[in-house]
Amino acid sequence: MKSRSEQYRGESLLSYFHSKFSETSISFNGGATSNLKIDTHGSKSIRVRPVKQKASDPPAFQKYTKSKPCPFYKWIPDTPLTVDAFNYGVIKGCEAYILSHFHSDHYNGLSASFPGTIYCSAVRRLNNFLSTQVTKSLVRIKFGGNLKVVAIPLNESFPICGIDVVAMDANHCPGSVMFLFHLKSMKRFILHTGDFRFHLDMLLPPSPLADIVGMHLIPVSGKAIPQLHTVYLDTTYCSSQYDFPPQQVIIAGAVEVTRVQLEKYPNTVVVCGMYTLGKERFVYGLASELNLRVWLHRNQHQLVSTAALNGCTVCASLMAHVVSNQQRAQLHVLPMAQLGMSSLIQYRTTLGPSNDQTPFNSPSNVNRPRPLVAWRPTGWSHQTGAKTNKLLQTTLDSSKPLPEGIRLQQCNDNIRIYGAAYSEHSSYSELKRFITHLRPNHVQPTVFGSAARGCQLEIESWLENHSPTDL
């Protein structure tokens, strides 16, 4: 690991947790002891069992209670806090419901009548004179203004039920954050990544995680910093087959392929798939590099513009290219589900013919259907060479191979659909780098499925057999 420069005078990890909370005891329900028990049994994962409470809940909570139990990995051990656990109604023993970001698989189950208190991200800038709240604003748009939503500022200690919490940018989608929990009485730190895309800045000063990189105790003013006890890790792509390139490499490749298409067919309509939020940087890369006007469908326009108004700089930059008239835009953003060949053929019929006269368009073919080049930016597009039809993997003029991370998935009737291995989740090598530098005592995967057990064993091997390299 590279040593810090002599000029660095950053504060220790503990400095992120304000001293005024240092005497706060870990107590809940007005002084009652914790309602949770921890059960590790020497394993690499943490199991938390909520203890039944005898006191009755208020009527509003009783109405919202569901029978589906909240799984252990949604709890922060030895606290009354849960993360992204809205699909279980009002949870016995939970006093604060934390939302990592505004994606439906994380707020699923939430409704306008939810009676609990929700904590999510905020961004403070300009010396704290302006406070912006991306996720809070998006939640209110979706579910109305009656929910109890509290915004947590980035990189500042914030007390929740006696637990000091620091929110950090997760580099996933607008408003997405990781949470670092400080359990003072146990001298323990717990990190929940939510969904995240690793970036080197997460481990370097002034990040709160900088002082625990390498997992060794760092003396600060004669004291040792408590090590990271547990990481709740986004393991979406915890498999060596998903070792895709950085985002900027993928964006550059998509720009190159699209430029070739536009040079040959200037009246091409570029279509990009997007989920609720998260592909803004990819769309903005195409729009800014190729000077394209962008059209967003109504729901997408509302979300992106709201994020832009509430502090997301990427969304603000993208909105500068957005026009309201679909016919005036050459880059159209559609739901990812509409990027199949049959859907795109149907969509092209709604565009009408191009009226542009170009060197490539003679008057005889101006009224022909416009060419489409469509982009599916997702990490699932990444495949190894053995699974790729190399005969198709060339640029439009077949003069050279497609850039790294770009695949031609379908081609028919002057419509070309490309997969771009662009993801807001960390790649395999990024996950490995992140964990081997932090070296926590335990790692709890937050993504489950048939490969979950293999993922757990893989992570354990990283901690046992791999030493961190230089950042």
N, C-alpha and C positions, 0 to 999 in steps of 0.2 A: 504494500500500500504506500502511496506517495505521502511524504511528510508534508505538513502544512508549512507555508512560507512564514518567515520571521515576522512579516507584517500582520499576520492574522492574530487578532485579539478577540476572537469570538467568545461568546459566553458558553458555559457548559450546558449540557442537556437539561440539568435541573433548573437553569435560569429561565427556561420557557414556562415554568410553573411558578406563578407569582408567590412571593413570600407571604402575602396576606392570607393565603389559603393553607399555609404550611401547618397550621395548628388544627385544621379541620379534621375531625375524626371521620372514619368511614362508618357512618351510621345512616340508617334509612328509616322512613316512616316516623320521623320525629324522635329518633333516638333508639329505635329498635335495632337489633343486630341483623346482620345480613341474612337474607332469606334464601341464599344459595350455598351449595356445597360443591367443593371441587374434588374430582376423582381422577387422578392421573394414573395410578398404578404403574408408574415407571414408564409409561408409553410416551410416544412423541406427540400425541394429541391430547387435547384437554376435553374432559367431559364435565358438564355442569348439570346438576340436578336441582331444579327449583323445588323449594319446600312449600307445602301447602300452607295457606294462611287461614286462620280461623275467622278473622274479621270479614264482614260482608262488604261487598263492593257497592258503590252508589248505583242507583237504578240505570243511569246512562251506560255504565260499564257493563252491568248485567245484560242489558239488551244487546250489546255488541260482542259479548263473549262467544267464542266458537269452541267446539269440542276438539278440534284438531290441535294436538299438543305442539308446542314450540320446540324444535330440535335443539340439542345442546350447543351446536356450533353457531347458533344465533345469539347466544348469551356471551357477555363479557364476564369471565369468572370472578366470583366474589364481589359482584356489583349488582345493582338492580337495573342494569342497562342491557338492551338488546340492539342489534344492528340489522337493518333491512328485514325486520320480522313483522310485516303487516298482514301476512296471510293467516294469522292465527288468532284474530280478534284481539280482545283485551287479554293480555297475558298475566296470569297470576304472578305477583311479585315484581313485575316490571313497572318502573316509575318513569322511565324515559325511553322513548322510541327513536333511535338514531337512524337517519336516512343518508346513505353515502352519496347517492346521485339520483338523477331523475330519469331512470330507465324502468320500464314497466315490470321487468322481472325482479326488481328490487323494491318497488312500491306496490306490487300486486296485493290486493286485498284492502288497500286503503280506500276510504270513501269519505264523502262530505260529512258524514255523521260520526266519524271516528272521534272518541272522547279523550284519547291520550294526548300527551305533549310530544311533539315531533321536533327533533333537533337536526339541522342541516347546515349547509355551508353559507358563509358570507365572505366578501372580499373587501378589505379596507385599503384605501389608497390615498394619495395626496395628504400624507401626515395625519391620517384618520379623520380628515374633515369631510370626506365623502364615503359613505358606506353603501356597498352594492350587495345585493342578495339574489343570486341567480336561481338557485334551487328553490328557495322560499317563494319567489315570484312564480316559478313554474308550477309549484304545488298549488298555489292559490288560483292560478288560471284553470288548472285541471279540476280541482275539487271545491273551489269557492273560498270565501274569506272567513268562514266560521271555524276552521281548524286552528288549533293552538300550535303555531310554528315558531320556533326560536332559531335565529341564525347565529352560527358560531363563526367568529372572525378567524381568518387564516393566521397560522403561526403565532397565536397568542393563547395562553392558558385560559381556559373557560371552565368554571365549576358546574358540574352536573351531578346532583345528588351526592355531593361530598367528594366526587371524583374529579380530579383535574384532567381536562381533555384538551389536546392540541390538534386542530385540524390542519392538514397539509394538502397541497394540490396533488391530485392523483393522476393528472395528465390523461384522463379518460374521455370525458365529455364536459361541456360547460357546467361548472358548479360541482364537479366530482371531487371528492376529498378522501384522504386516508385519515384515520384517527389514532392518535397516540394517547393511551390512558396511563395515568400515573396513580398507582395504588400506594399511597405514602406509607400507610401503616405496615405494609408488607414489603416496602422497598422494591417495588416491582413495576416494570413497564410492559404494557401489552400494546401491540400494533395491529390494527385492522386495516387492511389495504382497500377494502371495498373492491371495485374493479379498477385496475390501474395499468398504465403503460410505463414501464420503467424508464427513467431518465437519470443521467448521471448526477444532475443537480440535487436529486433526492438524497444523495449520500454525502454531499459536500457542503461546507459552510455557506450560508448561514442556516442550512436545514437543521431541524431539531435532531435528525438521525445521524448527523455527522460525527458526533462524539461517541457513538456506539458502533461505528464501523469497525469490523474486526473482532468484536465481541470481547476484547480484553478490557479490563478496568483501566480507566484513564484518570490519573490523579489530577484533581482540580482544587487548588487552595487547601491541600492536605487531605482532601476527601476523595473517595472512590465513587465513580458513577455506577449506580445499579445497572446491571446488564439487562438486555431485552429478554424477557421471560418467554413470551409467546407471540408468534406472528400468525394472524388469520389471513391466509394468502389466497389471492385470486389465481387459481390453477387452471384457467380455461385452456391454455395451450401448453400444459406441462407434459409435453411429449416431444422427443427429438425430431419428429417429422415436421414440427411447426417452428422451425428456426428461421423465421422470415426476416427480411431486411428492415432497417429503420424506416420510419414513415417518410422522411424526406427523399430517400432513395426511390421509394415506390411512387411518390408524387412526381418526381423528375421523370421516371419511366413512363408514367401515364401521359404527361405533357408531351413527351417525345412522340409517342404513338398517335396521340390526337393531332399533333401538329402535322404529321405526315398525311393523315386523313383529310385535314382541312386544306392542305396545299393541293391535294389532288381533287377533292370535292368540296369547294368552299361553301356550298349550301348545306353541308352536313349539319344535322342536329345532334348535339352531344347530350346524352342522357346519363345521369348519375343516380344510383340508388342510395337511399339514406334510411336509417331507422329513425326513431324519435329524435334523437340528437346524437352527435358524435362524428359525423363525416365532414364537418364544416371545413376543417383544414384541408382536406382532399379537394373539396369543391372549390374552395378559395384558391388553391394552387393552380387548378386548371383555368379558372376565370382570370386571375391576375397575370399569369404567364402568357396566355393566349388572347387576352383582351376580349373576353366574352361577357355578354350580358346574361344574367341568370334569372330564371323564373322558378319560384317555389310555390308548390300547391298551398292551399289556404292554411291547413294545420301546421305545416312546416314553417310557413312564413311567420305565423304567430309565435311559435316557439323560438325560432332563431332571432327574430326581432326583439322578443322579450329578453333573451339572454344578452343580446347586444346592448340594450338599454340598461341592463343591470350589471355591466362590467366585463362581459366576455369580449376581449379585444379581437379574437379571430372572427367571432360572429359580427362584430361591428365592421370589420374590414370586408367581410363577405357581403353584408347588406349594402355597401357602397356600389356593388355590381348588380344588385337586384332590381328588376323592373316588374311592374304589375301586369303588363301586357304580354301574354304568352307568345304572341307572334313576333314580338320585338326581341325575344331572347333566343340565343343559340345554344345555351346550356340549360337543360331542364332537369330539375331534381324531382324524382318520383320515389314512392315507397319501394323498398328493396323487393317486395313480393311481386311487383309489376315488371320486373326485368327479365321475364321469360320471353322466348321468341314470339309466341302467339300474342302475348299481351303487347309487345312492342309493335308488331304488325298492325294491331288494332289501334294503338296509340298514334301511329304515323298517319292513319286516315283522318285523325282529328286536326292535324297540323295544316293540311292543305298544301298545294304546290308552292314552290319557291318562286318569287318574282325577280330574284337576283339574276342579272346578266353578268357572267364571269367568263374569263378565258377558257374555262373548262365546260361551260354550258352554252351550247348553241341554241338558237331560238327554237329548234325542233324538239328539244328535250327539257325545256324549262318547266313544263307542266307535269313531268314525271314525278313519282313519289320521291321525297327527299331521302338521301342516305341517312342512316342512323349509326352512331357509334355509342355503345352503351358500356357503362362501367359498374361492376359489382365490387366495391372496395370492402373486402373482408378477409380476415386471416384464414378463414376456411378455404380461400382460393389457393392457398399455398400447397403445392404438391412437389414431390421429388421428381427427378428426371425420368425415373422408370415408369411413372404414371402419365407422362406427357406425350402427346402425339407431336413429335418434333417437326413433322411435315407441315403442320399448321402454325407452328410457333415462329412466324416471321412477321415483319412489318408489312404494311399494305402493298408495297412494291416488291416484296420478297427479296430485297437486297441484303438484309441482315436480320439476325435473330431478334426476337423481342427482348426488351430490357429485363433485367433481373426482377423477379417477383410479378411479372405480367404474363398472363396466359390468355390465348384466344380460346374461348369456351364454345362459342357457336358462331356460325356464319351462314347466312341465308338471305336471299332476296335483298341484297345491298344493305343488310343489317349485320353489324359485327358486335358481338358481346364479349367483352374482356373481363377476366377476373384479375383483380389487383390485390396482392397480399398486404393490404393496408388494414391495420388493426389498432384499436384503442386498448387492447389487452397486451400484456407483456409476452414476448416470444420465449421459447424454451431457454435459450442462452441468457436472456435478460433475467428470467426468474432465477436461474442458477447464480448469476452474478450478484443479484440482489441478496439472496439468502446467504451465500458464502461470505459476503462482506459483513452482514449484520450478525450472523451466527447466533440465532436465538436458541434458547433451551428447547423450545418446542415449536413445531409448525403445524397448524391446523388448516388443511385445505378447505376451501369454501365452495368448491365445485365438485359435484358427485356424479357418478355414473359407473359404467362397467369398468372403466380404467382407474377408478379412484384409489384402489389398493395399490396398484402399480405406481401411481403418482406418489403416494405416501412413502413407499420404499425408495423411490428415486430421490426424493428430498432428503431422506435419512442418509442415503449414500453420499450426497453432497456434503453434509455436515460432518460425516465420519472420515471421508477420504480426500476432500479437496480443501486446499488452503486458498485464501483470497489472494488474487493477483493485484497488481497496481490498478488503481482507479483510472 
